[in-house]
């Protein structure tokens, strides 16, 4: 049930992501808003970062105020509302309002869904990695169908019809969630570390101050389309450091839990790099598909938004294979850290492929070598991402189980923001070979960091 709910939520999320950049920078005559390309990349990066940033609030509410199952339902309802607004309200007003609902809703839904999946395997460590791999398969299916539907509708009926289709997808996800309500793990029904009355009042006051501060920044033009990605990135860095400080020094964290959180820091850093690589599907590769690739198979043209579908198809195929392999190997399987390092090495190879493709042609690139690169990309994602979810739930102190998933979200937030910055750098770069080659080298360095930190992971009993 949780896999099905997340499948439909990801369908609506990725369905929007693949056309968002185009909606912002396409001309008004083509149905877009006509903003500069660099601005579109920055806004897309900031949107992705904000979605994951708000997971802090969604996770905190579930840990301290309302049980996770209710917070997840509220999140899904807000997501559906956001897509409806995008479908019905034109121009910048509709964009800002719709993205606002989507940011809040996804931030409430995602950390709680992930935590509830972790609750199903709390006492089944052997099956945890395989279970998350199966769960991630649902995410990949949603990531495949969403872009296909919205990409097709955008080219045939316009952006707003495509946004409406994303709303329908989230409505189906909510229906599945409510139907399977009684099968949620016991941990989804309780608030693990509830606030007292005074704490609730302080929290409400802080939330009001935050909303006012954002309003002031926007109203005074301090926060603009051109700098929003940078501002969000700074906020994510501050929040990440603050979270680690709270988790490490809290009196509710035991000595062994504290060691796990410390060991999680290098994992967090590599997670930021990983999500920067993956989320460039919606920034760098969106521009790459439209400007560098001949998007045609056997003479049949396909929308640029479909560039991510090749990666996702590969991910779906390989996800079930990796889940089977890890489950089959049982206790003989490599440590989680080594499996994640291997996933990063495969990702580096994918970027290396994109670095060498231009050697054969400086003109429009044939789509087939691009598809090969995307297939490798998809394999790398399913080798790393499910394990990243798994290890985050393992590292969570009992008193902060859902909030630990917020750190998972913050790594994604940093990656999303950096993906927007990377997209801008790509547009300004002197060539594909240099940009993708440097990215591949950075990815290998991240894999080496995991290998070097294995003694720390073993000591913490983390991976």
C-alpha positions in Angstrom: 0.0 0.0 0.0 2.8 2.4 0.9 4.6 1.5 -2.3 1.4 2.2 -4.3 0.8 5.5 -2.6 4.4 6.7 -3.2 4.2 5.5 -6.8 1.3 7.8 -7.6 2.8 10.7 -5.6 6.1 10.3 -7.6 4.0 10.1 -10.8 2.6 13.6 -10.1 5.9 14.9 -8.8 8.1 13.8 -11.7 5.4 14.6 -14.2 5.7 18.2 -13.1 9.5 18.2 -12.8 10.2 17.2 -16.4 8.2 20.1 -17.8 8.7 22.7 -15.2 11.9 24.2 -16.7 10.3 24.3 -20.2 7.1 26.0 -18.7 9.2 28.7 -17.2 11.5 29.5 -20.2 9.3 28.6 -23.2 7.9 31.7 -24.9 4.4 32.9 -24.1 3.4 31.9 -27.7 4.5 28.3 -26.9 2.5 28.2 -23.7 5.3 29.2 -21.3 6.1 32.2 -19.1 9.0 33.5 -21.3 11.6 33.9 -18.5 15.3 33.5 -19.2 16.7 30.0 -19.4 19.2 30.6 -16.5 16.3 31.9 -14.3 14.2 28.8 -15.2 17.1 26.5 -14.1 17.5 28.4 -10.8 13.8 28.3 -10.0 13.6 24.6 -10.8 16.6 23.9 -8.5 15.1 26.1 -5.8 11.7 24.4 -6.1 13.3 20.9 -5.8 15.4 22.1 -2.8 12.4 23.7 -1.1 10.4 20.5 -1.4 13.0 18.5 0.5 13.7 21.4 2.9 10.2 21.4 4.1 10.6 17.7 5.0 12.1 19.2 8.2 8.7 20.5 9.2 6.8 17.4 8.1 9.1 15.1 10.0 9.1 17.4 13.1 5.3 17.5 13.2 5.1 13.7 13.0 7.6 13.3 15.8 6.2 16.0 18.1 2.6 16.9 17.3 0.5 14.6 15.0 1.0 10.9 14.2 2.8 10.2 10.9 -0.3 8.7 9.1 -2.3 12.0 9.5 0.7 14.2 8.4 1.2 12.0 5.3 -2.5 12.4 4.3 -2.4 16.1 4.8 0.7 16.3 2.6 -1.0 14.3 -0.2 -4.0 16.6 -0.1 -1.8 19.7 -0.4 0.0 18.2 -3.4 -3.2 17.6 -5.2 -4.3 21.2 -4.5 -1.0 22.5 -5.9 -1.4 20.7 -9.2 -5.0 21.9 -9.5 -3.8 25.5 -9.0 -1.1 25.1 -11.7 -3.7 23.7 -14.0 -6.3 26.4 -13.5 -4.4 29.6 -12.6 -2.2 31.0 -15.4 0.9 33.1 -15.3 3.3 33.8 -12.4 0.5 33.9 -9.9 -0.5 30.3 -10.6 3.2 29.2 -10.7 4.0 30.7 -7.3 0.7 29.5 -5.6 0.9 26.1 -7.1 4.6 25.5 -6.2 3.9 26.7 -2.7 1.2 24.1 -2.1 3.4 21.4 -3.7 6.4 22.3 -1.6 4.4 22.1 1.6 2.6 18.9 0.6 5.6 17.0 -0.5 7.5 18.0 2.5 4.8 16.6 4.7 4.3 13.4 2.8 7.7 12.1 1.9 9.6 11.7 5.2 6.6 10.1 6.8 6.0 7.6 4.0 9.7 6.6 4.2 9.6 6.3 8.0 6.5 4.1 7.8 8.3 1.8 5.4 11.2 1.6 7.8 8.8 0.7 10.6 7.7 -2.4 8.6 11.3 -3.7 8.7 12.4 -2.5 12.2 12.9 -6.1 13.4 13.8 -7.6 10.0 17.3 -6.2 9.3 18.1 -9.0 6.8 15.2 -7.9 4.6 15.6 -4.1 5.0 17.7 -3.4 1.9 15.6 -5.7 -0.3 12.4 -4.1 1.1 13.6 -0.6 0.3 14.7 -1.8 -3.1 11.1 -3.0 -3.8 9.7 0.3 -2.4 12.1 2.2 -4.7 10.8 0.2 -7.7 7.4 1.9 -7.1 9.1 5.3 -7.1 10.8 4.4 -10.4 7.5 3.3 -12.0 5.9 6.7 -11.0 9.0 8.5 -12.3 8.5 6.7 -15.6 4.8 7.1 -16.2 4.6 10.7 -14.9 6.9 12.2 -17.5 5.4 10.1 -20.3 1.9 11.3 -19.5 2.7 15.0 -18.9 5.3 15.2 -21.7 2.8 13.9 -24.2 0.0 16.1 -22.9 2.2 19.2 -22.9 3.1 18.8 -26.5 -0.5 17.9 -27.6 -2.7 19.9 -25.3 -0.5 22.4 -23.4 1.1 22.8 -20.0 -2.0 23.3 -18.0 -3.7 20.1 -19.1 -0.5 18.3 -18.2 -0.6 19.8 -14.7 -4.2 18.6 -14.4 -3.1 15.1 -15.1 -0.6 15.3 -12.3 -3.4 16.2 -9.9 -5.4 13.1 -11.0 -2.4 11.0 -10.2 -2.1 12.3 -6.7 -5.8 11.8 -6.1 -5.4 8.1 -7.0 -2.5 7.9 -4.6 -4.6 9.4 -1.7 -7.4 6.9 -2.4 -4.9 4.0 -2.1 -3.5 5.4 1.1 -6.9 5.7 2.8 -7.9 2.2 1.6 -4.8 0.6 3.2 -4.9 2.8 6.3 -5.4 -0.2 8.7 -2.2 -1.9 7.4 0.2 0.8 8.5 2.8 -0.2 11.1 2.1 0.5 14.7 4.7 3.3 14.8 2.6 5.3 12.3 -0.2 5.6 14.9 1.8 7.3 17.7 3.7 10.5 18.3 7.1 9.3 19.6 8.2 12.5 21.4 5.1 14.7 21.9 5.3 18.4 22.9 3.8 19.8 26.0 1.3 22.7 25.7 4.0 25.4 26.0 6.1 23.7 23.3 3.2 23.7 20.9 2.7 27.5 21.4 6.4 28.2 20.8 6.4 26.0 17.7 3.3 27.8 16.3 4.9 31.2 17.0 8.1 30.1 15.2 6.1 29.0 12.2 4.3 32.3 12.0 7.6 34.2 12.2 9.0 32.1 9.4 6.0 32.8 7.1 6.3 36.5 7.9 10.1 36.5 7.2 9.5 34.9 3.8 6.8 37.4 3.0 9.1 40.3 3.9 11.9 38.9 1.7 9.7 38.5 -1.3 7.9 41.8 -0.7 11.2 43.8 -0.4 12.6 42.1 -3.5 15.5 40.7 -1.5 14.4 37.3 -2.6 14.1 37.2 -6.4 13.9 34.6 -9.2 17.6 35.3 -10.0 18.9 34.5 -6.5 16.3 32.2 -5.0 18.4 29.1 -5.6 21.4 30.5 -3.8 19.2 31.7 -0.8 17.6 28.3 -0.5 21.0 26.6 -0.6 22.2 28.7 2.3 19.1 27.9 4.3 19.6 24.2 3.6 23.3 24.3 4.8 22.3 26.1 8.0 19.4 23.6 8.7 21.6 20.6 8.0 24.3 21.7 10.5 21.7 22.6 13.1 20.1 19.2 12.7 23.3 17.3 13.3 24.0 19.5 16.4 20.6 18.8 17.9 20.7 15.0 17.2 24.3 14.6 18.5 23.9 16.7 21.7 20.3 15.9 22.6 19.8 14.2 26.0 17.3 11.9 24.2 20.1 10.5 22.1 22.0 7.5 23.6 25.7 7.1 23.3 25.4 4.4 20.6 22.8 6.4 18.7 25.1 9.5 18.9 27.9 7.4 17.3 25.6 6.4 14.5 24.7 10.0 13.8 28.3 11.0 13.7 29.0 8.1 11.3 26.1 9.3 9.2 27.9 12.6 8.4 30.1 11.3 5.6 27.1 9.4 4.3 25.2 12.6 4.2 27.9 14.4 2.3 28.0 11.7 -0.4 24.2 11.8 -0.5 24.3 15.5 -1.4 26.6 14.7 -4.3 24.5 11.8 -5.4 21.3 13.8 -5.5 23.1 16.6 -7.3 23.9 14.1 -10.0 20.4 12.5 -10.2 18.4 15.7 -10.1 20.3 17.2 -13.0 17.8 15.1 -15.0 15.4 18.0 -14.6 17.9 20.9 -15.0 21.1 20.1 -17.0 19.7 17.2 -19.0 16.4 19.1 -19.7 18.5 21.7 -21.6 20.8 19.0 -23.0 17.9 17.1 -24.5 16.4 20.2 -26.2 19.6 21.8 -27.4 22.1 19.0 -28.0 20.2 15.8 -28.8 18.3 14.8 -31.9 15.2 13.6 -30.1 14.0 11.1 -32.7 13.9 7.3 -32.9 13.6 5.8 -36.4 12.3 9.1 -37.7 9.7 9.5 -35.0 10.1 12.6 -32.9 9.7 12.5 -29.1 9.4 15.3 -26.6 12.6 16.5 -24.8 10.8 15.7 -21.5 11.2 12.0 -22.3 14.9 12.1 -21.8 14.5 11.0 -18.2 12.3 8.0 -19.1 15.2 6.0 -20.5 17.0 6.3 -17.2 13.8 5.3 -15.3 13.1 2.3 -17.5 16.6 1.0 -16.8 16.1 1.7 -13.1 12.9 -0.3 -12.9 14.5 -3.3 -14.6 17.7 -3.1 -12.5 15.8 -2.4 -9.2 14.1 -5.8 -9.0 17.4 -7.4 -10.0 19.4 -5.8 -7.3 16.7 -6.5 -4.7 16.8 -10.2 -5.7 20.6 -10.3 -5.6 20.9 -8.7 -2.1 18.1 -10.9 -0.7 19.7 -14.0 -2.3 23.2 -13.3 -0.9 21.8 -12.8 2.6 24.6 -12.3 5.1 27.2 -12.8 2.4 26.3 -9.5 0.7 28.8 -6.6 0.8 28.3 -3.9 3.4 25.8 -1.2 2.7 28.6 1.3 2.4 30.5 -0.7 -0.2 27.3 -1.2 -2.2 26.7 2.5 -2.1 30.3 3.2 -3.2 29.8 0.8 -6.1 26.7 2.7 -7.1 28.6 6.0 -7.1 31.3 4.5 -9.3 28.7 3.4 -11.8 27.2 6.9 -11.8 30.7 8.3 -12.5 30.9 6.0 -15.5 27.6 7.3 -16.8 28.8 10.9 -16.6 32.0 9.8 -18.3 29.9 8.4 -21.2 28.3 11.8 -21.6 31.7 13.4 -21.5 33.0 11.3 -24.4 29.9 11.4 -26.6 30.8 14.9 -28.1 34.1 13.4 -29.4 32.2 11.9 -32.3 30.1 14.9 -33.1 29.8 18.6 -32.3 26.4 18.9 -33.9 23.1 17.5 -32.7 23.9 14.1 -31.0 22.2 10.9 -32.1 19.9 9.7 -29.4 21.2 6.1 -29.1 24.5 6.9 -27.3 22.5 9.2 -25.0 20.1 6.3 -24.2 23.1 4.1 -23.3 24.3 6.8 -20.9 20.9 7.0 -19.4 20.7 3.2 -18.9 23.9 3.3 -16.9 22.6 6.3 -15.0 19.5 4.3 -14.1 21.5 1.3 -12.9 23.6 3.7 -10.7 20.5 5.2 -9.1 18.9 2.0 -8.0 22.2 0.7 -6.7 22.5 3.8 -4.4 19.2 5.4 -3.6 17.3 2.5 -1.9 20.3 1.9 0.3 20.5 5.6 1.2 16.9 5.4 2.5 17.8 2.2 4.4 20.9 3.5 6.1 19.1 6.7 7.1 16.4 4.7 9.0 19.2 2.6 10.6 21.0 5.7 11.9 17.9 7.3 13.3 17.8 7.8 17.1 14.6 6.4 18.5 13.3 9.7 19.8 13.9 11.3 16.3 13.0 8.6 14.0 11.0 10.7 11.5 13.2 13.7 11.9 16.2 11.7 10.8 14.4 11.3 7.4 14.4 15.0 7.3 18.2 14.8 7.0 17.6 12.5 4.1 15.5 15.2 2.7 18.1 17.9 3.4 20.6 16.0 1.4 18.1 15.9 -1.5 17.4 19.6 -0.9 21.1 20.4 -1.2 21.4 18.2 -4.3 18.3 19.8 -5.9 19.7 23.3 -5.3 23.1 22.3 -6.6 21.5 20.7 -9.6 20.0 24.1 -10.5 23.5 25.7 -10.1 25.0 22.9 -12.1 22.5 23.5 -14.9 23.4 27.2 -15.0 27.1 26.2 -15.1 26.4 23.8 -17.9 24.7 26.5 -20.0 27.7 28.7 -19.5 30.3 26.0 -19.9 32.7 25.7 -22.9 31.7 22.2 -23.7 30.1 18.9 -22.6 33.4 17.0 -22.2 34.8 19.3 -19.6 31.5 19.7 -17.6 30.6 16.0 -17.5 34.2 14.9 -17.1 34.7 17.1 -14.0 31.4 15.8 -12.6 32.6 12.2 -13.1 35.8 12.9 -11.1 33.9 14.4 -8.2 31.6 11.3 -8.1 34.6 9.0 -7.9 35.9 11.0 -5.0 32.6 10.6 -3.2 32.9 6.8 -3.6 36.4 6.8 -2.2 35.1 8.7 0.9 32.7 5.9 1.7 35.5 3.3 1.4 37.8 5.3 3.6 35.1 5.7 6.3 34.3 2.0 6.5 36.0 1.6 9.9 33.8 4.3 11.4 30.7 2.7 10.0 31.6 -0.7 11.5 32.3 0.8 14.9 28.9 2.5 14.9 27.2 -0.7 13.8 25.6 1.3 11.0 26.4 -0.5 7.7 
